[in-house]
Amino acid sequence: MVPQPQRLQTSMSLYSENLSAMVFLVDDRLNASMGLKKKFENIVQETTDFHFPSFEQQRCLIEQTLSQQRSRARTLRTSSLSRSKQNETTNKLLQTGDFYLTKHSNLAEVHAVFHLVTDDNLSAMTINSRHPIMIGVRNIMLAASRYNITNLAIPLLLVHEMGENLTMQWCMKRAELVFKCVKGFMMESLSWDGDDAKTVQFVVPPGISEDMFIALSNMLPSVFRVSTTLDLSKR
């Protein structure tokens, strides 16, 4: 249970210029609640949100909006697509790399949550900067910049839980990719909104070994270091 004063402090800063958000990895089933999605739903329902619609109401509105967009897309679908291909591309409301936003005043240290759709096999895949999940991170950072969100927490390995298949080599390679991509996205987002200060927090899964945590921590300054002073606000 999160201490009430902490939630109160977050609520009081809701109308400030220091909004905070987090990236939460989800599957492509909007209404499926299991695992971490179920835990998140239980947390947001522990206390009443007096500023925004309930999480369930927000999710219903998102589903309605997506359904309307899918209907329009189906209408505009070109006749060159076969019916089977058409059904395949329009049956799902969400694809990997898509995200939807929910707003909250009853959580600690977070005013908004970007629900980023991921692939079940992402932990077993080798991805690059053009993978849909990385494009999704980019779009989230641009949206955060556009809507004056100054603090954003991102899962460094793009997974919320450690598994036996997540070796040291895999974690280091994934972290390096995310670090470098986020650095580029930060420079891009700063060109949108000028010199406002932004903070990005990288979150590692619970249960990560101390050696791996130290290795990841040492990688951070090596990626983000610049040889000369660079004023990103002037770019």
Beta strands, then each sheet from edge to edge (+ up, - down):
strand 1: 19-26
strand 2: 99-103
strand 3: 112-117
strand 4: 149-155
strand 5: 199-203
sheet 1: 2+ 3- 1- 4- 5-
end
